[in-house]
Amino acid sequence: MSASPLLRPSCLALALSLACAAPFAHAQDANGASSAMVDYQIDAGPLGASLNRIAAAAGRTLSVDPSLLQGKRAGAVNGRLSIEQAAAQALQGSGLQLATTASGALTVQRAPANGVERIGTLRVQGDQGNRTQLGDDRVSPADRPYASPQSGAHLSLQQIERSRGTQAGDIFKSVAGVINGDNRNSGALDLNIRGMQGFNRVPVVIDGSQQQVTVYRGYAGVAGRSYIDPDMIGGIDIQKGPSSGAEGVGAIGGVVSMRTLNAEDIISSDKDWGIRLKGGFSDNSTSPPPAFTTGGLRNGGRFLTACGGGRTCTVQQLPTEFADDTGMDRPSTGTPAGGSGSLAVAKRWDQFEVVGVYARRKTGNYFAGENGPGAPEPHYAVSRTTDSRGRWVEYTNVTFDGLNRFRAGEEVLNTSVDNQSWLLKVTWKPSPDQALEVGRMKYQSRYGELMPSAILRGEGALQSALSDVDADTWTARYRWQPANELIDFKANAWRTALDNTIRNVYSFPALPPEFTYIETTYRQSERWGIDATNTSRFITGWGDFALQYGFTHGKEDVHPISAKQSFSSNNAKREESSAFASAEWVPVDWFKFDAALRHTRYKSYDREITRVPSQSRPITYTDVHLQGRDSGNTPIAAITFTPFEGVQVYARYAEALRMPGLFETSSGPVPSMFAMDLRPEHAKNREYGINLMRDGLFAEGDQARLKLAYFDNHVKDYLTRTTVQLEGWVSAPVIENIDNADFKGYEISAEYRTPRFFGELSGSYYTYTNFCHSDRAYPTRSPACYAGGVTDSYASNHVPPRASGALTLGTHQFDQRLTAGTRVSYTGNRPTLPRASNIIPVVDWGSYVLVDVFANYRLNDHVALDLGVDNLTDRYYMDAMTLGLMPSPGRTVRLGFTVNF
């Protein structure tokens, strides 16, 4: 198959954008120095250091009395701005303002007394002196993880664009302790944080909404999928472990909160409108072939190859080839084969703001890398048996050593993605302290995937018929923040609807033709939710306080799209509510105390009838509609010491409950025989860490950030699939609580930036993993605890690599027009294999090192080019946490452009 011209129009658009660059460049040169636009990415820090970096980047002189800056900090300064705009951002809330002298020089002076500064749709009344940070937007999102007694991360728009990769999950490659499970199937997000994955243990929240649905992946397990195109994302905040806010319901692993593009991401100057056009292409892919096309090595087995000693036999010829040339026509490097494009527009009026985005992305099946170990090779093992008369028979067993059956440089079937998305948001600001945002987002995709178990059986790899997903999201978000420290009110309402049609092919060559077929599973999921939160701040003689309190309520309904019930679909409904309160107390500058309490309750109902076995012998069965109901309370407490300026030492204890989900409490692909007995998962986590956040640490204008953390996570009554014994030798897989799951380890996140260079380091190391199952352990002769997961458990494929890390080094050159760098990432082996499994295939991905490079060159204020090369060394490897036995993409070149008006 030849490379598909999927996005030739994008190549044409790239050429047109370059042709347009010259007149824009001339226009820029004609402007005065004071109006020159500069790309700023300055994190929050001391005000003096921020102003120095702003002036240096713009090549201007800015004079200021140092006494005015003592003890003052600046918020983050991000975006393409003039020096006046950048300085105004840095000075917000400081009581200072930028001024121009009679000679035209820039200076900083005191602002008029009692002035009210406007920040977006919010207002901050001067400097109130409250040192709490709970719910404080003045803390830069990039700095928040380094000023919090909880591990987390922030991905800015620039970082997302720099690390886009070939799948949506690739943007998390540099985040310690976070991996996207089954990353090469369907283009969805199924995030794993410190070993917790699936069943909404790690909610993916998009503009306050959730769409995650559990998809059955055969014997290999399940995937909890959420869908979004990277071109829609404006920023990502990650919290690891239980959280106290509205988004933390059931989040025993953590929360991944995404915001979509807003006007500030599109309007890059003082205009009231903006347009952003993005496009690009990638190589290393091809159009997917017809269903039932074979791939990889196949036709292994046991062959009778010789006999003797008077024994007669029919000798079988060993295959000389185990695959044909199909799928081996990899296009040359740089050949356009797939790509993406998006158009974003924004407009502001006095009280209204409108944002619209359309994105299209299309790539075919990618090709595996060609270098390094791991590609399969035939392995021959000869065995001979001899009877008492001396007659012998010789057999040759042909197996395939390697990570999977796909050859080096081969097209990897079922990895294509063809999606389109659109977003519309309208914001109404009736007053300076209020904002109401209403949004609608649509995601449609046609993609390839194959049941992992199909590759393990004799038929090997097959191209499946393409599957479809259609996700609709509606959101309404309100915020009121008057000039009153007791009121910072937020309210959200949302609805998501997801239609999913999954088509899997099956072929059994040794059986009649009717055993070659396509199985189609229809599923529809709807979710609704509301939440409200208020934050109050006040200062007393005992110190500074912040209180945050609110509630959430959500509903979920899953059912087949058609009237025909598939065994792979659930048909049930569920409700969950939560009330929460958290507090922060800062009595002195060097000490802080945080505490929170959450109450959660749920109920669920299965529309289908299930035959439930009795717990006693002889076993009898009762037909029931499975129902679940439970409630509970969980606390959080943390203390933070600041022994030196910019250095924090903290300890945190956090609990969370995850109530059983619909997949676990209703009939479907796995019998929930004990659903009415299921208990909520109860996380009890401890974390100890050190934060460093210093500016000017080694040189003027530098920024140093560091977080070292040790975590000890214990989940009581962990829910997973196991095998239970019924009568005699009869056994069956079920969902039930096991005793506990434990993960312990260390993490590091570090950043260092100067005006010309930057570096980022992240890593995690697990010292201990353990799963215990004593109540209904089967077979009973097996040990009760095992590091890799209990028998037939989904958890077996949720255990992260023992060690992983990433190092990014980059530079800004040519007046910061060029940003270029490289990322080297290491992923270690699975820490341990699980207990022997009867039905679940456990993937051992092997360790690997990847090298990626990136570059962004800004031709002028309006046009920029992007170049990225993923897997520079063309390594043959398989992603950690994958369910399907398929290699990951080989070397892939991405070239793109961005045009801003």
C-alpha positions in Angstrom: 0.0 0.0 0.0 1.3 3.4 -0.8 1.3 6.4 1.4 -2.1 8.1 1.5 -2.4 11.8 0.4 -4.6 12.4 3.4 -3.8 16.1 3.9 -2.4 17.5 0.7 -4.6 20.6 1.2 -2.6 21.2 4.5 0.6 21.2 2.5 -0.9 23.8 0.2 -2.0 25.9 3.2 1.6 25.7 4.5 2.9 27.1 1.3 0.4 29.9 1.2 1.2 30.9 4.8 4.9 31.2 3.9 4.0 33.3 0.9 2.0 35.6 3.3 4.9 36.0 5.7 6.9 38.7 3.9 4.3 41.5 4.0 3.6 40.8 7.7 7.4 41.1 8.3 7.6 44.4 6.6 4.6 45.7 8.6 6.3 44.7 11.8 9.5 46.5 10.9 7.6 49.7 10.3 6.2 49.7 13.9 7.9 51.6 16.7 10.0 49.7 19.2 7.4 50.2 21.9 4.8 48.2 20.0 7.1 45.3 19.1 5.4 42.0 20.1 7.4 39.4 22.1 6.5 35.8 23.1 6.6 35.8 26.9 6.4 32.7 29.1 7.4 33.9 32.6 6.1 32.1 35.6 5.0 33.8 38.8 7.8 35.1 41.0 9.4 38.2 42.6 8.1 41.3 40.8 11.6 42.8 40.2 12.9 39.6 38.5 9.8 39.5 36.3 10.1 43.1 35.2 13.8 42.6 34.4 13.0 39.6 32.2 10.2 41.6 30.4 12.6 44.5 29.7 15.4 42.3 28.6 13.2 40.3 26.2 11.9 43.5 24.6 15.3 45.2 24.4 14.0 48.2 26.4 15.1 50.0 29.6 12.6 50.2 32.5 13.5 52.3 35.5 12.0 51.7 39.0 12.7 52.5 42.6 13.8 49.2 44.2 12.0 50.1 47.4 8.7 49.9 45.6 9.2 46.2 44.7 10.3 44.9 48.1 8.2 41.8 49.1 6.0 42.0 46.0 5.4 39.1 43.6 4.2 39.0 40.1 1.7 36.7 38.5 2.5 34.7 35.4 3.1 36.6 32.1 2.2 34.5 29.1 1.4 35.3 25.5 2.5 37.4 22.6 2.5 40.9 24.1 4.1 44.3 23.8 6.3 45.4 26.7 3.4 47.6 28.0 1.0 44.7 28.0 3.5 42.3 29.7 4.4 44.8 32.4 0.8 45.5 33.1 0.2 41.7 33.6 3.1 41.5 36.0 2.0 44.6 38.0 -1.6 43.4 38.4 -2.6 43.5 42.1 0.7 45.1 43.2 -0.5 48.6 43.7 1.9 49.8 41.0 1.4 50.9 37.4 3.5 51.4 34.3 4.1 55.0 33.2 5.9 56.8 30.4 8.1 59.9 31.2 8.2 63.0 29.0 11.3 61.7 27.3 9.5 58.5 26.4 11.3 56.2 29.0 9.3 53.6 30.9 9.0 53.6 34.6 7.0 52.1 37.5 5.1 54.2 40.0 2.5 53.8 42.6 -1.1 53.4 41.4 -3.9 55.7 42.6 -5.2 54.6 46.1 -8.1 52.2 46.4 -7.8 51.2 42.7 -9.6 48.1 41.6 -7.6 46.0 39.1 -9.5 43.8 36.6 -8.2 40.4 35.8 -10.2 38.8 33.1 -13.7 38.5 34.5 -12.5 38.9 38.1 -11.4 41.7 40.4 -8.8 41.8 43.1 -9.1 44.7 45.5 -5.5 45.9 46.1 -3.2 43.8 48.3 -5.3 42.4 51.1 -2.4 40.6 52.7 -4.1 37.2 53.0 -1.4 34.6 52.5 -3.7 31.6 51.7 -3.7 30.0 48.3 -6.8 27.8 48.4 -8.7 28.5 45.2 -6.5 31.6 44.5 -6.2 32.3 40.8 -3.4 34.7 41.4 -1.1 31.7 41.8 0.3 30.8 38.4 -0.9 27.4 37.2 2.7 26.6 36.3 3.9 27.4 39.9 1.0 25.8 41.8 2.5 22.2 41.8 5.7 23.7 43.4 3.8 25.6 46.1 1.3 22.8 47.1 1.5 20.0 49.7 0.2 17.7 47.0 1.9 16.3 43.9 0.7 17.6 40.6 1.7 19.1 37.2 0.7 21.8 34.8 0.9 21.6 31.0 0.7 24.9 29.2 -0.5 25.4 25.7 3.1 25.7 24.5 4.0 22.4 26.2 1.0 20.7 24.7 1.9 21.8 21.2 5.6 20.9 21.7 4.9 17.3 22.9 1.9 16.5 20.8 3.2 13.2 19.3 0.9 11.0 17.2 -1.8 10.2 19.8 -3.6 12.3 22.3 -2.0 10.5 25.2 1.5 11.4 24.1 1.2 14.9 25.6 1.6 13.3 29.1 5.0 11.7 28.3 6.9 14.2 30.4 4.7 14.0 33.5 6.0 12.0 36.4 3.8 9.1 37.5 1.2 9.6 34.7 0.8 7.2 31.7 -1.9 6.9 29.2 -3.1 3.2 29.1 -3.6 1.5 25.8 -2.2 4.6 24.1 -2.3 3.3 20.5 -6.0 2.2 20.5 -8.9 4.5 19.6 -7.1 7.9 20.2 -8.8 8.1 23.6 -7.4 9.0 27.1 -7.3 6.3 29.8 -4.8 7.8 32.3 -3.0 5.9 35.0 -1.7 7.9 38.0 0.5 6.0 40.4 -1.1 2.6 39.5 -4.7 3.8 39.6 -6.6 3.6 36.3 -10.0 3.0 34.9 -13.5 3.0 36.4 -13.2 6.8 37.0 -10.4 6.4 39.4 -8.7 9.2 37.5 -11.5 11.5 36.2 -10.6 13.5 33.0 -12.5 16.7 33.4 -13.0 19.0 30.4 -14.4 22.4 31.2 -16.0 21.0 34.3 -17.6 18.0 32.4 -16.9 14.3 32.4 -17.6 11.8 29.6 -15.5 8.7 30.7 -17.0 5.4 29.7 -15.8 1.9 30.4 -15.2 -0.1 27.3 -14.8 -3.9 27.4 -11.5 -5.1 25.8 -12.0 -8.8 26.0 -10.0 -11.0 28.2 -7.3 -8.3 28.4 -9.5 -6.1 30.5 -11.2 -2.8 30.2 -10.4 0.8 29.1 -12.0 4.0 30.7 -12.1 6.3 27.7 -12.4 10.1 27.3 -12.1 11.9 24.0 -10.7 15.3 23.0 -8.6 16.7 20.1 -5.3 18.2 21.3 -6.0 21.3 19.2 -9.0 22.1 21.5 -6.9 22.1 24.7 -5.7 25.4 26.2 -4.1 24.0 29.4 -4.1 21.0 31.7 -3.8 20.8 35.5 -3.1 17.4 37.2 -3.6 16.6 40.8 -2.2 13.3 42.1 -4.1 11.5 44.8 -7.4 12.5 46.5 -8.5 16.1 46.1 -10.9 18.2 48.1 -12.7 20.2 45.3 -15.7 19.6 43.2 -13.8 17.6 40.6 -12.4 15.1 43.1 -15.5 12.9 43.7 -14.3 9.3 43.5 -10.8 10.3 42.3 -8.7 8.0 44.4 -5.9 8.2 41.7 -6.0 11.9 40.9 -7.8 14.4 38.7 -6.8 15.6 35.2 -8.6 18.9 34.5 -8.5 20.4 31.0 -9.7 23.7 29.8 -10.5 24.3 26.2 -9.3 27.3 24.2 -10.5 30.7 25.3 -10.2 34.2 23.9 -6.8 34.9 25.5 -5.3 32.0 23.6 -6.4 33.4 20.3 -6.4 37.2 20.6 -2.7 38.0 20.8 -2.7 41.8 21.1 -4.9 44.7 22.2 -7.4 44.0 19.5 -11.0 42.8 20.2 -10.8 39.9 17.7 -8.4 37.2 16.7 -7.9 34.3 14.3 -5.6 31.3 14.7 -5.0 28.9 11.8 -3.0 25.8 12.3 -2.1 23.0 9.9 0.5 20.4 9.3 1.3 16.9 8.1 3.1 13.8 9.3 4.7 10.9 7.7 5.1 7.2 8.6 1.5 6.1 8.0 -0.8 4.7 5.3 -4.5 4.2 4.6 -6.0 1.2 6.5 -6.5 -1.9 4.3 -9.8 -3.8 4.1 -11.1 -5.8 7.0 -9.6 -9.2 7.5 -6.3 -8.2 6.0 -3.6 -10.1 7.9 -0.4 -8.8 9.4 2.6 -9.9 11.4 4.1 -13.3 11.6 1.7 -16.3 11.6 1.4 -20.0 10.9 3.6 -21.2 13.7 2.9 -24.4 15.5 4.0 -28.0 16.0 5.2 -29.9 12.9 6.1 -33.6 12.6 9.4 -33.3 10.8 11.1 -36.8 11.1 10.7 -40.4 12.3 12.8 -43.5 12.4 13.6 -46.8 14.1 11.0 -48.5 12.1 8.3 -45.9 12.7 6.4 -44.7 9.6 4.9 -41.3 9.4 3.8 -38.4 7.2 6.4 -35.7 7.4 5.1 -32.1 7.5 7.1 -29.5 5.7 8.2 -26.5 7.8 7.0 -23.2 6.4 9.7 -21.2 4.7 7.9 -17.9 5.2 5.7 -16.8 8.0 4.3 -13.7 6.4 4.1 -12.1 3.0 5.2 -8.6 1.9 1.8 -7.0 2.8 2.3 -4.0 5.1 6.1 -3.7 4.5 5.9 -0.8 2.0 6.8 1.9 4.5 7.0 5.4 2.9 10.2 7.3 2.9 10.9 9.8 5.6 9.2 13.1 5.1 6.5 11.8 2.7 3.2 13.4 3.7 0.8 10.7 4.7 -1.5 12.2 7.4 -2.0 15.5 9.1 -4.2 17.9 11.0 -5.7 21.4 10.7 -7.7 23.7 12.9 -9.3 27.2 12.7 -10.0 29.2 15.9 -11.7 32.6 16.0 -12.5 34.8 18.9 -14.4 38.2 19.2 -14.9 40.5 22.2 -17.6 43.1 22.9 -18.2 45.1 26.0 -20.1 42.4 27.7 -19.8 39.4 25.4 -17.1 37.1 24.2 -17.4 34.4 21.5 -14.9 31.6 20.7 -15.3 29.1 17.9 -12.9 26.3 16.9 -13.0 23.6 14.3 -10.3 20.8 14.1 -9.7 17.9 11.7 -7.1 15.2 12.2 -6.5 12.2 9.9 -3.7 9.6 10.0 -3.7 6.1 8.7 -2.1 3.0 10.2 1.4 3.8 11.4 4.6 1.8 10.8 6.7 0.3 13.6 10.4 1.2 14.1 13.2 -0.8 12.6 16.0 -0.6 15.2 16.7 -2.3 18.5 15.6 -5.6 20.1 12.0 -6.7 20.4 10.9 -7.5 16.8 9.7 -11.1 16.5 11.8 -13.8 14.9 10.9 -17.5 14.3 12.3 -19.8 17.0 12.7 -23.5 16.3 12.7 -26.1 19.1 13.2 -29.8 18.2 11.9 -32.6 20.5 12.1 -36.4 20.0 10.1 -39.1 21.7 11.1 -42.8 21.6 9.0 -45.8 22.5 10.2 -49.1 24.1 10.9 -50.6 20.7 13.3 -47.8 19.7 10.8 -46.2 17.3 11.0 -42.4 17.4 9.2 -39.4 16.3 10.7 -35.9 16.0 8.6 -32.7 16.2 9.7 -29.1 15.5 7.8 -26.4 17.4 7.9 -23.0 15.7 7.2 -20.0 18.0 7.8 -16.3 17.6 10.2 -14.7 20.0 9.8 -10.9 20.6 7.4 -8.4 22.0 4.6 -9.2 19.5 4.0 -10.5 16.1 4.5 -7.4 14.0 7.8 -7.2 12.1 10.3 -4.3 12.3 9.1 -1.6 9.9 5.7 -3.2 9.3 2.4 -1.4 9.1 0.6 -1.8 12.5 -3.0 -2.7 11.8 -5.9 -1.0 13.5 -4.0 2.2 14.5 -5.7 4.7 12.2 -7.6 7.8 13.4 -9.9 10.1 11.5 -11.7 12.6 13.6 -13.2 16.1 13.5 -14.2 18.4 16.4 -15.8 21.7 16.9 -16.2 24.0 19.9 -18.4 27.0 20.5 -18.3 29.1 23.7 -20.1 32.3 24.5 -19.3 34.3 27.6 -21.5 37.0 29.1 -20.0 39.5 31.6 -23.0 41.5 33.0 -20.6 43.3 35.4 -16.9 43.4 36.1 -17.2 40.8 38.8 -19.5 38.2 37.1 -19.1 35.9 34.1 -21.4 33.2 32.6 -19.9 30.9 30.0 -22.0 28.5 27.9 -20.3 26.0 25.6 -20.9 23.1 23.3 -18.2 20.7 22.0 -18.5 17.9 19.5 -16.1 15.1 18.8 -16.5 12.5 16.1 -14.0 9.8 15.2 -13.6 6.8 13.0 -10.8 4.6 14.3 -9.3 1.2 14.2 -8.9 -1.2 17.1 -8.8 -5.0 17.7 -9.5 -7.1 20.7 -6.1 -7.9 22.2 -7.0 -11.6 22.7 -7.4 -12.0 18.9 -3.7 -11.5 18.3 -2.8 -14.1 20.9 -4.8 -16.9 19.2 -3.9 -18.7 16.0 -5.3 -16.1 13.6 -2.7 -13.5 14.6 -3.0 -9.8 13.7 -6.0 -8.8 11.6 -7.3 -5.5 10.3 -10.7 -4.8 11.8 -13.6 -2.9 10.5 -13.3 0.7 11.7 -15.2 1.7 14.8 -17.0 5.0 15.5 -17.5 7.3 18.5 -19.6 10.5 18.7 -19.2 12.6 21.9 -21.4 15.6 22.6 -20.6 18.0 25.5 -22.7 20.9 26.9 -21.4 23.1 29.6 -22.6 26.2 31.6 -20.1 27.8 34.0 -20.8 30.8 36.2 -18.5 32.8 38.5 -19.1 35.7 40.8 -16.2 37.4 42.6 -17.2 40.8 43.9 -14.9 43.0 45.9 -15.6 40.9 49.0 -13.2 38.4 50.4 -16.0 36.2 51.6 -17.4 35.5 48.1 -15.7 33.7 45.3 -18.6 31.7 43.9 -18.6 29.1 41.1 -21.4 27.0 39.7 -21.3 24.5 36.9 -23.8 22.4 35.0 -23.0 20.0 32.2 -24.2 17.1 30.1 -22.3 14.6 27.9 -23.6 12.1 25.5 -21.4 9.4 23.9 -22.4 7.0 21.2 -19.9 4.2 20.5 -20.0 1.5 17.9 -17.1 -0.9 18.1 -16.5 -3.4 15.4 -14.1 -6.3 16.0 -13.2 -9.0 13.5 -12.6 -12.6 14.4 -11.1 -15.3 12.3 -10.4 -19.0 13.1 -8.6 -20.5 10.1 -8.9 -24.1 11.5 -12.7 -23.7 11.7 -15.5 -23.4 9.1 -16.0 -20.0 7.3 -18.9 -19.0 9.5 -16.3 -18.6 12.3 -14.8 -15.6 10.4 -17.1 -12.7 11.2 -17.4 -9.1 12.5 -18.9 -8.5 15.9 -20.5 -5.1 16.5 -21.1 -3.7 19.9 -23.4 -0.7 20.3 -23.2 1.5 23.4 -24.6 4.8 24.5 -23.6 6.7 27.6 -25.1 9.9 29.0 -23.9 11.8 32.0 -25.2 14.9 33.8 -23.8 16.9 36.6 -24.0 20.1 38.6 -21.7 21.5 41.3 -21.3 24.8 43.3 -18.4 26.0 45.3 -17.6 29.2 47.3 -14.3 30.3 48.7 -14.2 32.8 51.6 -11.0 34.5 53.0 -10.5 36.4 56.2 -7.8 37.6 58.5 -7.9 37.2 62.2 -5.7 37.6 65.2 -4.8 33.9 64.9 -3.7 34.1 61.3 -5.1 34.1 57.7 -7.9 31.7 56.8 -9.5 30.4 53.6 -12.6 28.2 53.5 -13.9 26.4 50.4 -17.2 24.5 50.5 -19.8 23.2 48.1 -21.6 20.2 46.7 -21.8 18.0 43.5 -24.5 15.8 42.1 -24.2 13.6 39.0 -26.2 11.0 37.0 -25.0 8.4 34.6 -27.0 6.2 32.2 -25.4 3.5 30.0 -27.4 1.4 27.5 -27.1 -0.3 24.1 -27.9 2.0 21.1 -30.0 -0.6 19.4 -32.7 -2.8 20.9 -30.5 -5.9 20.6 -28.5 -6.4 23.8 -24.9 -7.3 23.3 -23.1 -9.2 25.9 -20.4 -6.5 25.8 -22.9 -3.7 26.8 -24.3 -2.7 30.2 -27.8 -1.4 30.6 -28.0 0.5 33.9 -28.2 3.9 35.7 -26.4 5.5 38.6 -26.5 8.6 40.8 -23.8 10.1 43.0 -23.7 13.1 45.3 -21.1 14.8 47.4 -20.7 17.6 49.9 -17.3 18.9 50.8 -15.5 21.5 52.8 -11.8 22.4 53.0 -9.8 25.0 55.0 -6.4 26.6 54.9 -4.8 28.3 57.9 -1.6 30.4 57.8 -0.8 31.6 61.3 2.7 32.7 60.4 4.8 33.0 57.3 6.6 29.7 57.8 3.7 27.4 58.6 0.5 26.3 56.9 -2.2 23.8 57.7 -4.8 22.3 55.3 -7.8 20.2 56.1 -10.8 18.9 54.2 -13.8 16.6 54.7 -16.0 15.0 52.0 -19.3 13.1 52.3 -20.2 10.9 49.3 -23.2 8.7 48.6 -24.4 6.7 45.5 -27.1 4.4 44.2 -27.3 2.3 41.0 -29.9 0.1 39.3 -29.5 -2.6 36.6 -32.3 -2.8 34.1 -31.3 -6.4 33.1 -32.1 -9.5 35.1 -29.1 -11.3 36.7 -29.1 -14.8 38.2 -27.3 -14.4 41.5 -25.8 -17.6 43.2 -26.2 -18.2 46.9 -23.3 -18.0 49.2 -24.0 -21.4 50.7 -23.9 -25.0 49.4 -25.8 -26.4 47.5 -25.8 -23.3 45.3 -29.2 -21.9 44.4 -29.9 -19.0 42.0 -32.2 -16.0 42.3 -33.2 -13.7 39.4 -32.9 -10.0 40.5 -32.2 -6.5 39.2 -28.8 -5.7 40.7 -28.8 -2.6 42.8 -26.1 -0.8 44.7 -26.2 1.8 47.5 -23.6 3.1 49.9 -22.2 6.3 51.5 -19.2 7.4 53.6 -16.9 10.2 54.8 -13.3 10.9 54.1 -10.8 13.4 55.5 -7.7 15.2 54.2 -5.0 16.9 56.3 -1.6 18.5 55.4 1.0 20.6 57.1 3.6 22.7 55.3 6.8 24.3 56.8 8.8 27.0 55.0 12.2 27.0 56.7 13.7 29.3 54.0 12.2 31.6 51.4 11.2 29.5 48.4 11.7 26.2 50.2 8.8 24.1 51.6 8.7 20.8 53.5 5.3 19.1 53.7 3.4 16.0 54.9 -0.1 15.0 53.7 -2.6 12.4 54.6 -5.6 12.0 52.2 -8.5 9.6 52.0 -11.1 9.2 49.3 -14.0 6.8 48.5 -14.7 5.5 45.0 -18.2 4.1 44.8 -18.7 1.1 42.6 -19.4 2.1 38.9 -22.0 0.9 36.5 -19.6 -1.6 34.9 -19.1 -3.2 38.3 -22.7 -3.1 39.6 -24.6 -4.3 36.5 -24.7 -7.3 34.2 -22.6 -7.2 31.1 -19.4 -8.7 29.8 -18.4 -9.8 33.3 -21.0 -11.3 35.6 -21.5 -9.2 38.7 -22.8 -12.0 40.8 -22.0 -10.3 44.1 -22.9 -6.7 43.0 -25.2 -6.1 45.9 -22.3 -6.9 48.3 -19.8 -4.6 46.6 -18.1 -2.1 48.9 -16.6 1.3 47.9 -12.8 1.5 47.3 -11.2 3.4 50.2 -7.9 5.1 49.5 -5.7 6.0 52.4 -2.7 7.9 51.0 0.4 9.4 52.6 2.8 11.8 50.9 5.9 13.5 52.1 7.8 16.1 50.0 10.0 19.1 49.4 9.2 22.1 47.2 11.7 24.5 45.8 10.6 27.7 44.0 13.4 30.3 43.6 14.1 33.0 41.1 17.6 34.3 40.7 19.0 31.2 42.3 22.2 31.0 40.1 21.9 34.0 37.9 19.7 37.1 37.4 16.5 36.3 35.6 16.7 32.5 36.1 13.8 30.4 37.6 14.3 27.1 39.5 11.5 24.7 40.4 11.8 21.4 42.2 9.5 18.9 43.8 10.6 15.7 45.5 7.9 13.4 46.8 7.5 10.0 48.5 4.1 8.4 48.3 2.5 5.5 50.1 -0.9 4.7 48.6 -3.1 2.1 50.2 -6.5 1.2 48.7 -8.8 -0.9 50.8 -11.5 -3.1 49.2 -10.0 -2.6 45.7 -12.5 -3.6 43.0 -11.4 -5.8 40.2 -12.2 -9.0 38.2 -11.3 -12.3 39.9 -12.2 -15.9 39.5 -14.5 -17.7 41.9 -15.2 -21.3 42.4 -18.9 -22.3 42.2 -19.7 -26.1 42.3 -17.2 -28.8 41.8 -14.6 -27.7 39.3 -16.8 -25.0 37.9 -15.4 -21.5 38.2 -16.4 -18.1 36.8 -15.0 -14.6 36.5 -16.7 -11.9 38.6 -16.2 -8.4 39.8 -15.6 -8.3 43.6 -13.6 -6.5 46.3 -10.2 -7.8 47.1 -8.5 -6.9 50.4 -6.2 -4.1 49.2 -3.9 -2.7 46.6 -0.7 -0.8 47.5 1.8 1.4 45.7 4.8 3.1 47.1 7.6 5.1 45.5 9.4 8.3 44.7 8.8 11.1 42.2 10.8 14.1 41.0 9.7 17.1 38.9 12.2 19.9 38.2 12.4 22.9 35.9 15.2 25.4 35.3 14.8 28.4 33.0 16.9 31.3 31.9 16.1 33.8 29.1 18.1 31.6 26.7 17.9 28.1 28.0 15.5 25.7 29.7 15.4 22.2 31.1 12.8 19.9 32.6 13.3 16.7 34.5 10.7 14.2 35.6 10.9 10.7 37.0 9.2 8.1 39.1 10.4 4.9 40.9 8.1 2.3 42.5 9.6 0.6 45.5 6.6 -1.6 46.3 3.4 -2.9 44.7 1.1 -5.4 46.3 -2.4 -6.9 45.8 -4.0 -9.1 48.4 -7.1 -11.3 48.0 -8.0 -13.7 50.8 -11.8 -14.1 50.9 -12.6 -16.0 47.8 -9.1 -16.6 46.4 -9.1 -19.2 43.7 -7.4 -21.5 43.5 -7.1 -21.6 47.2 -3.7 -23.1 47.2 -2.3 -19.8 45.8 -0.7 -17.2 48.1 -3.1 -14.4 49.2 -0.8 -11.5 48.1 1.2 -10.9 45.0 3.1 -7.9 43.7 1.8 -8.1 40.1 -2.0 -8.6 40.6 -4.3 -11.4 41.7 -5.4 -14.1 39.3 -7.4 -12.8 36.3 -7.4 -9.3 37.7 -7.7 -6.1 35.5 -5.1 -4.7 37.9 -2.5 -6.9 36.3 -2.4 -4.5 33.3 -2.5 -1.4 35.5 0.8 -1.8 37.2 3.2 0.9 35.9 6.9 0.4 35.0 9.2 0.2 38.0 11.2 3.2 36.8 10.5 5.9 34.2 11.7 9.4 33.5 12.1 12.2 30.9 14.7 14.9 30.4 14.0 17.9 28.2 16.7 20.4 27.2 16.0 23.4 25.0 17.1 26.9 24.0 15.7 30.2 22.8 17.7 31.9 20.1 17.5 34.8 17.7 15.7 37.2 20.0 13.5 34.3 21.1 12.2 33.7 17.6 13.6 30.1 17.7 12.8 27.6 20.3 14.5 24.2 19.9 15.3 21.2 22.0 15.2 17.5 22.6 13.6 15.1 25.0 15.1 11.8 26.1 12.7 9.5 27.9 13.2 6.1 29.6 10.6 3.5 30.4 11.6 0.6 32.5 10.3 -3.0 32.7 7.1 -4.1 34.3 8.1 -4.4 38.0 6.8 -8.0 38.3 4.6 -10.4 36.4 1.2 -11.2 38.0 0.1 -14.5 39.4 -0.6 -17.1 36.8 -3.7 -16.2 34.9 -6.3 -18.4 33.2 -7.9 -15.8 31.0 -6.1 -12.4 31.0 -3.1 -11.8 28.8 -0.5 -9.7 30.6 1.7 -7.6 28.3 5.4 -7.4 29.1 6.6 -4.4 27.1 10.3 -4.4 27.9 12.4 -1.3 28.7 13.1 1.4 26.1 14.7 4.7 25.5 13.2 7.3 23.1 14.7 10.5 21.7 12.4 13.2 20.4 13.4 16.6 19.0 11.3 19.8 18.5 11.7 23.3 17.0 9.5 26.3 16.7 10.6 29.3 14.5 8.6 32.5 14.6 8.9 34.2 11.2 7.2 37.3 12.4 4.4 38.4 14.7 1.9 36.4 12.8 3.5 33.2 11.3 5.4 30.4 13.1 6.6 27.0 11.9 6.8 23.8 14.0 9.0 20.8 13.4 8.9 17.7 15.5 10.6 14.3 15.1 9.2 11.6 17.4 11.3 8.5 18.0 14.3 10.0 16.3 16.3 6.7 16.4 13.4 4.7 14.9 13.3 2.4 17.9 11.1 -0.7 17.8 9.3 -0.7 21.1 5.9 -1.3 22.7 4.2 1.3 24.9 4.0 0.6 28.6 0.5 -0.1 29.8 -0.7 -1.3 26.4 -3.4 -3.9 26.2 -3.0 -4.9 22.6 0.2 -6.7 21.4 1.2 -4.1 18.9 4.4 -2.0 18.5 4.4 1.8 18.8 5.2 4.2 16.0 8.6 4.3 14.4 10.3 7.6 13.5 7.6 10.1 12.7 8.3 13.6 11.3 5.7 16.4 11.9 5.8 19.7 10.2 3.2 22.4 10.9 2.4 26.1 10.9 0.5 28.6 12.9 -0.9 31.8 11.5 -2.3 34.4 13.9 -4.3 37.5 12.8 
